Amino acid sequence: MIPDAAPEPLGLPEQLRHEFVRRLTNRADSEAAATLRQVARDLPDLVVDAELRRLTTEVTKGSFQSLSTTLLLETSGQDPLLAATEEIVQHLADRGAAADVVESVFLNASRVFVRDVVSTAVEVLPAGMTSQVLPPLVDVVLAQLAARHRKTVGAFIERRQRRQQRSDAALQARLRSVLDGEVTDGAVASRLLGYPVSSWNIAAVVRTKYDFDEAISGLERRLRETLPTERTLVVNLAEDTAALWSSCQSQPAQQHWAEQIRKDESLVGAFGQPEWGITGFVRTYEQATAAFRVVSASGNGPRAADYSEVAPLTFMLHSPEHTRRWLGATLGPLAGGTADAERLRFTLRHYLAAGENGSVTAERLYVHRNTVNYRIAQAVGMLPDGLEGHRTDIALALDLLAWIPDAADPVTP
């Protein structure tokens, strides 16, 4: 946070200015390593992973660069250090670090930084200029670090409270009353949930393989960055599963929000479509739940979906045995579990999606057109009734096996 009254430039000669910046920047790597050692010492259960290492290095370098060039010598409103420190706080909060430890880490890092700024100034500046420059310099540095400290620790406490809220039994009960139709007034539902139900809503249902809090918090953060969201609501459904809503005042552009899930390999999940008001709040959740059943039905298929991608397939899961027989009747041997059958289904699916244009299919699959023609001939030859007159059923069957590869396998008694 930059103060309302930006500091006056100190009028250093250009040569001294560059030397001051150079020396501060050279200290960055060693100070990043020192901060990491402190984190590892104070948080012995926290793995100092590559992401935390990157963030710590970024915040340290950003601190030297921004406070030496932006705050000391210029009056720009940019603050790269604040963004980087907030990322570290989010990372620590997602890992369950204690608030007092986070506060200690940043206070100690601030003291080290002030010490290095002062010692570097003494090394670089002429003796006659030191008494003039050091007091305003220290005032600026301390003010900036104090502002950042308040903001980052406050963000940590807020994040911890939001994580605790996800598991709140009372909130889960209130949510269930809305989803079950016991509460139908949008204003009442908004007060109960602390979330603006009377808006555009997009819901997701996600399951994590590991690091539940970190994965859910990361998805929540990506959604806030991607969508014009006013608020998010996250509620735990099970030990490893959560429901998440994002609100928007204007209808968001159609896009594959499932990409936000795919960015984290620990997540499996699905999104509903944007819907308005309390009815939409419920409907988008029902869509997300239905799509989630598709992506979680097989360990071999895609692990994220938008409801629009799998809507017809959601109805097939209500009768697995009937669906299995229908797949066999529609695709015949092409529904088999062999690698050859899977490759032919893949090619035929893209061929139908391309309007049965072999050249377009070859371009999209990065293969020769003759290869496409050969595979299509093989695939059509395996269909019980050929392609003519059955394109819709065949395309739907191919989609189902693309999402749930083992849907055609016999049901184990």
Number of C-alpha atoms within 10 A of each C-alpha: 19 18 12 7 7 14 19 12 12 14 11 15 8 9 8 14 18 13 15 21 21 14 18 21 18 12 17 21 14 12 20 21 15 15 20 18 13 16 22 14 11 15 18 10 11 14 11 14 8 9 11 17 15 13 19 24 21 21 22 25 22 21 24 24 19 22 24 23 17 18 24 24 19 17 15 13 13 12 17 18 22 22 15 22 24 21 18 22 24 24 19 21 24 21 17 16 19 14 17 9 14 21 18 14 17 21 15 12 19 20 12 14 23 16 13 17 22 17 12 17 22 17 13 15 18 11 10 8 12 15 12 11 18 16 11 15 21 16 11 19 19 16 14 19 23 16 14 21 21 13 15 24 21 16 16 25 16 13 17 18 11 16 21 13 17 19 17 13 12 12 17 16 12 16 17 13 15 22 18 11 12 11 17 14 15 18 15 15 21 15 11 17 17 13 18 24 28 21 22 24 32 30 29 29 27 27 24 20 12 12 13 19 17 20 22 27 19 18 19 19 14 14 18 15 10 12 16 16 19 13 15 20 18 21 22 23 15 10 10 16 18 20 23 21 25 26 29 22 14 12 16 18 9 8 10 15 21 20 13 20 25 17 13 14 12 17 24 23 29 33 32 30 25 22 22 22 18 25 18 21 27 21 21 24 26 20 24 27 22 22 30 27 16 28 23 20 17 16 13 13 17 17 24 26 27 23 27 14 13 21 17 14 22 18 14 17 17 10 9 15 16 11 19 19 14 16 25 18 14 23 25 15 17 24 26 19 15 10 9 13 17 18 14 21 27 18 21 25 21 20 23 17 13 15 10 14 15 20 17 17 24 20 12 12 15 9 12 13 17 12 13 23 19 11 19 20 13 15 23 18 14 17 19 14 14 15 17 7 9 12 12 11 15 21 20 17 23 25 19 24 22 18 24 20 21 20 23 22 15 11 10 4 3
